[in-house]
Amino acid sequence: MYQILRNEQSQDSDGNIEFFIQVSVNISGFDPFTFARWLTVAQAVAYSEDSSVLDSIILNWIEFEKLNIHKTSVITKLKFMNRFTQQEQFMLVNYKDTIGMVKDLTPETIQERIMTMNVIMMNFNMAQDIDLTDPQTIQIANVFALYGFIAPERVEEILTI
């Protein structure tokens, strides 16, 4: 979960002991990140008396950092599908019928849309995960809106990290 990259001890001009810690973190659902902190005086005293205190200090820092960093843009296919409402999911799963029910589409346009959706679904089935910032994912979400599977304002909601 985390690795200490640097752990330095020094003294300030008043003779107080200071500790500098640099930590590398790798947590599921987040891009790996690194941060560095000086221990507060209270933390430094606690650490100098009991080195095991450092673990709880670092875990508290990690929780704080998690609130202040961007979550990874890569999610599972299930998490991606769960961003759609049940009705939207139904229309996507039954895209051939959904496209066929749209009035004023020529048979050629219906066929073109079905072929486009065939390729999208084939790629979705082959994908390991979904990157919400990938231009292809963004284009697909916009196609879903264009074809009426989702409302246009839902594109941004679905792609929000």
N, C-alpha and C positions, 0 to 999 in steps of 0.2 A: 504494500500500500504506500509506504513512504520510505525514503532513504535519506539519511543525513549526508549532505555533500561537504559541508564545512561546519566545524564546531570550534570556534576560537574563543580564547579567554584573554582578556587584557585588563589593565587598570586605568581608571580615569585619573585626572590631575589631583583629585581628592583622596586617591588611594582605594576607591571603591572598585570591586571586581565587576567586570562587565563580560557578558557572554553574547557572542554573535553566532547565530545558527542559520544555515542555509539548507533547505529541504527540497527534495524532488518528490513529487507525488504522482501516482498513477492509480486512478479510481475509475471503476466502470461508470460509463455515462458521461465522462468528462475527458477533454483533451488532457494529456499529461501536462503538468505545470510545475514551476519551481518558484519558491519565494524565500525571502530572507528576512530575519527579524533580530532585533536586539531584545534580550530578555529584560523585562522590567526589573527594578531593584528587588521587588518581592519575589519574582520568579527566580532571579539569580541567587537570592539567599536560599530559597527552597531547593534549588538545583544543587547548590554547593553543599547542602546538608544531606540531600538524598538524590542521587542521579536518576533514580527511576521516575522522579517527578517530571523529567523532561518529556517522557512519552505522553502524559496527559496534556502538557502545555502544547506540544506539537499537534496533537489531535484536536484541541480547541482551535488552534490556528487554522488547521485544514478545514474545519467546519465553517469558520469565518471566510476563508478564501473561496470555498464552494459557493457561497452566497454572492461573491463579487466577480466570479469568472463566468465566461460564456459556456454553456453546456455544448457538448459536441453536436455538430450538425448531422452526424450519422446516427440513424436509428434503425431498429429492426423493421422488417416488413409488417409485422403485426402492429407495432406502435404506429407506423404510418397509416395503416388501414383504420386503426382506432381513432384517427383524427377526423374521419368521415362519419357523418350521422348514419344511422341504420338505413334510412331511405336512400342516401347517397350510395352507400355500399350496395344496396339492392340494385340500384340502377347501373352501377359499374359492373357488378357480377353478371347482370342480364343485359349487357350493353347492346347486343344485337337486336333484341326486342325494343329496347329503349330508343335506339337510333331509328328503327323502323316506324315508331309511332310519331315521329316528328313530322308535322304537316309541312307542305311546301318544299320538301326536299325531292330532288330528282332521283331516279333509281341509281344514276351514276354517283351522285353525291352520297347516297346511303351506302353504296358499295365501297366508296373511297373511305368513308368514316369507319366502316366495319374493318376494312383492311388496316387502317391506322391503329384502331383499337386492338386488333390481333397482334400487331407488332409490339404495342405498349404492354399488353398482358404477357406476351412471350418474354419480353425483357424483364418484366416484374417477376415472373416465375423463376427466371434464371439468376436474378440478383441475390446477393448475400444479404445486403442491407440497402438502405435508402439514404442518400446524402441530400439533405434539404436545401443545400446551397448549390448543388450541381445544376448547371444550365439545362441539362436534359430533364431533370426532375421539375424544374420551374416551368419549362415548356409543356411538360405533360399535364401539370396542374392547370395551366392555361387552356390546354386542349379540353380538359374535363369541363371547364367553365364554358368554353365555346360550344361544346356539344350538348350543354344543358344538364350534365350530371351533377354539377354543383353551381351555386350562385357565384357570380364573378367576385363578390366581396369575400367569399370563402377561400379564395386562392391564397391570399396573404395569411389568413388564419391557419390554414393547413401547412404552410411553409415556415411559419414562425418557429424559431428554435426554442 
